[in-house]
Structures are given as structure tokens and as C-alpha cells.
Amino acid sequence: MMPVPNDRPRGDDTGDVGLLFHRLNNQLGIILANAELLEAKSGDEMSRARAAQVVASVLDAMATAREIRVFVR
């Protein structure tokens, strides 16, 4: 995680927050794509179920991030 300097001027931080949400969604998108791949290519039901759980959790995390972003605006 990138450190945030304490001495930077205060002002409109919405661009900074937007950038953070953009980065978060990019990372969640990578996790989602890989989990969906694992789910599709898994050879046994247990592995498919675990991958499906990751997919569901990532989708929930993305929805939560959207809610937080709306809240902080």
C-alpha cells in the first residue's frame, strides 16, 4: 500500500478516493476473473464450490466498495 504524506494540502480529495476505488476494483476484477476460471475448469465438485464461494465474495466486495464510494461522495 502506498503511504500517504501527512503534510499534503487538504482540499478536494474526491479524486484521490476515486483513484483508490479504481485500484481496488481492478484488483477485485483480477481475483474475480481467476476465480471464475478456476470454477469453470475445476475437475471436482469441492473445488468448484470453493471457487464459486470466492466468486460470490468478490462480487459482494465490489458491491460494498460501490456503496462506500457513494457514501463518501
ZAPA-482574 format. One record per residue: x, y, z of N, C-alpha, C, O, CB in turn. Coordinates in steps of 0.1 Angstrom, whole numbers, padded with zeros to 4 digits, always signed. Glycine has a CB too. Layout:
! residues N
XYZXYZXYZXYZXYZ...
! end
This chain:
! residues 73
+0008-0012+0000+0000+0000+0000+0009+0012+0000+0019+0013+0007-0010+0000+0012+0005+0022-0008+0013+0034-0009+0010+0043+0003-0001+0046+0007+0009+0042-0022+0021+0048+0010+0020+0057+0021+0014+0071+0017+0017+0075+0006+0033+0059+0029+0006+0077+0025+0001+0090+0023+0008+0100+0031+0008+0099+0044-0015+0090+0026+0015+0110+0025+0022+0120+0033+0012+0128+0042+0001+0131+0038+0029+0130+0024+0017+0131+0054+0009+0139+0063+0008+0154+0060-0001+0161+0065+0014+0137+0078+0018+0158+0053+0019+0173+0050+0013+0177+0037+0015+0189+0033+0033+0177+0051+0005+0169+0031-0001+0174+0018-0013+0183+0021-0020+0181+0031-0005+0162+0010-0015+0192+0012-0026+0202+0014-0040+0195+0014-0042+0185+0006-0026+0212+0003-0048+0199+0023-0062+0194+0023-0070+0202+0013-0068+0213+0011-0068+0195+0038-0080+0195+0008-0088+0201-0002-0098+0191-0008-0103+0183+0000-0080+0208-0014-0100+0191-0021-0109+0182-0027-0101+0168-0029-0093+0167-0038-0114+0187-0040-0104+0159-0020-0098+0146-0021-0106+0136-0029-0103+0124-0029-0096+0140-0007-0117+0140-0035-0126+0130-0042-0118+0123-0053-0121+0112-0056-0138+0137-0048-0108+0130-0060-0100+0124-0070-0092+0113-0064-0090+0102-0070-0091+0134-0077-0086+0115-0052-0078+0105-0045-0087+0093-0042-0082+0082-0044-0072+0111-0033-0098+0096-0037-0107+0085-0033-0112+0077-0045-0112+0065-0045-0120+0090-0025-0115+0084-0056-0118+0078-0068-0107+0069-0073-0110+0058-0078-0122+0088-0079-0095+0073-0072-0083+0065-0077-0082+0053-0068-0080+0042-0073-0071+0074-0076-0084+0054-0055-0083+0042-0046-0094+0032-0050-0091+0020-0050-0085+0047-0032-0106+0037-0052-0117+0027-0056-0114+0021-0070-0117+0009-0072-0131+0035-0056-0108+0029-0079-0105+0023-0092-0094+0012-0090-0096+0001-0096-0099+0034-0101-0084+0015-0082-0074+0004-0080-0080-0008-0073-0076-0019-0076-0063+0010-0071-0088-0006-0063-0095-0017-0056-0103-0025-0066-0102-0038-0066-0104-0012-0045-0111-0019-0074-0119-0026-0084-0110-0034-0094-0114-0045-0098-0129-0017-0091-0099-0028-0098-0090-0035-0107-0085-0048-0100-0085-0058-0107-0078-0026-0111-0081-0047-0088-0076-0059-0081-0087-0069-0079-0085-0081-0081-0070-0055-0067-0099-0065-0075-0110-0074-0073-0114-0080-0087-0118-0092-0087-0122-0067-0068-0113-0073-0098-0116-0078-0111-0106-0090-0115-0110-0100-0121-0115-0068-0121-0093-0088-0111-0084-0099-0114-0087-0111-0106-0086-0122-0111-0069-0094-0110-0090-0109-0093-0094-0121-0084-0106-0127-0090-0107-0140-0091-0096-0116-0070-0116-0119-0094-0129-0125-0099-0126-0133-0112-0131-0144-0113-0139-0113-0102-0118-0128-0121-0115-0135-0134-0109-0148-0131-0112-0158-0137-0107-0126-0143-0099-0148-0122-0092-0161-0119-0101-0171-0111-0100-0183-0114-0080-0158-0110-0109-0166-0103-0119-0175-0096-0129-0181-0105-0132-0193-0104-0126-0167-0084-0134-0173-0115-0143-0178-0125-0136-0189-0134-0142-0199-0137-0149-0167-0133-0124-0186-0137-0116-0196-0145-0115-0209-0137-0117-0220-0142-0102-0191-0148-0111-0208-0124-0110-0220-0116-0123-0227-0115-0123-0240-0115-0105-0216-0102-0134-0220-0113-0147-0226-0112-0150-0234-0125-0155-0245-0124-0158-0215-0109-0147-0228-0136-0151-0234-0149-0142-0246-0152-0146-0256-0158-0149-0224-0160-0129-0246-0147-0120-0257-0151-0118-0267-0140-0110-0277-0141-0107-0251-0154-0125-0265-0128-0123-0275-0117-0128-0289-0121-0139-0290-0127-0130-0270-0105-0121-0298-0117-0124-0312-0120-0134-0319-0110-0140-0329-0113-0112-0321-0122-0134-0313-0098-0143-0319-0088-0152-0309-0082-0150-0297-0082-0134-0326-0077-0163-0314-0076-0173-0305-0071-0168-0297-0059-0173-0285-0058-0185-0314-0066-0160-0302-0051-0155-0294-0039-0147-0282-0044-0149-0271-0039-0146-0303-0030-0138-0284-0054-0131-0273-0059-0140-0262-0066-0138-0250-0065-0120-0278-0069-0150-0267-0073-0159-0258-0080-0167-0250-0069-0169-0238-0071-0170-0266-0088-0171-0256-0058-0178-0250-0048-0169-0239-0041-0174-0228-0038-0183-0260-0037-0157-0242-0039-0148-0232-0033-0146-0220-0042-0146-0209-0037-0134-0239-0029-0144-0223-0055-0142-0212-0064-0155-0204-0065-0154-0191-0066-0138-0218-0078-0166-0210-0065-0179-0203-0065-0180-0194-0053-0186-0183-0054-0191-0213-0066-0175-0199-0042-0176-0191-0030-0167-0178-0031-0171-0167-0027-0172-0199-0017-0156-0180-0037-0147-0168-0040-0153-0158-0049-0153-0146-0047-0133-0173-0045-0160-0164-0060-0167-0155-0069-0177-0147-0062-0178-0135-0064-0173-0164-0081-0186-0154-0054-0196-0147-0047-0191-0136-0038-0196-0125-0036-0205-0157-0039-0180-0139-0031-0174-0130-0021-0168-0118-0028-0169-0107-0023-0163-0137-0013-0162-0120-0040-0156-0109-0047-0167-0100-0052-0166-0087-0052-0148-0114-0059-0178-0105-0057-0189-0097-0062-0195-0089-0051-0199-0078-0052-0200-0106-0069-0196-0095-0039-0201-0088-0027-0192-0077-0023-0196-0066-0020-0203-0098-0015-0179-0080-0024-0169-0069-0021-0170-0057-0031-0168-0046-0027-0154-0075-0021-0172-0060-0043-0173-0050-0053-0186-0041-0051-0185-0029-0052-0174-0056-0067-0197-0048-0047-0209-0041-0044-0207-0032-0031-0212-0021-0031-0221-0050-0041-0200-0037-0021-0197-0030-0009-0188-0018-0012-0191-0007-0007-0190-0039+0001-0178-0019-0021-0170-0008-0025-0178+0003-0032-0176+0015-0029-0158-0013-0034-0187-0001-0040-0196+0009-0047-0204+0016-0036-0206+0029-0037-0205+0002-0057-0210+0009-0027-0218+0016-0016-0209+0025-0008-0214+0037-0005-0224+0005-0007-0197+0022-0005-0188+0031+0003-0185+0043-0005-0185+0054+0000-0175+0023+0007-0182+0041-0018-0179+0052-0027-0190+0062-0027-0188+0074-0027-0175+0048-0041-0203+0057-0029-0214+0066-0029-0215+0073-0015-0219+0085-0015-0227+0058-0032-0213+0066-0005-0214+0072+0009-0204+0083+0011-0207+0094+0018-0212+0061+0019-0192+0082+0006-0181+0092+0009-0182+0104-0001-0175+0114+0001-0167+0086+0007-0190+0103-0011-0192+0115-0020-0198+0126-0014-0200+0137-0020-0199+0111-0032
! end
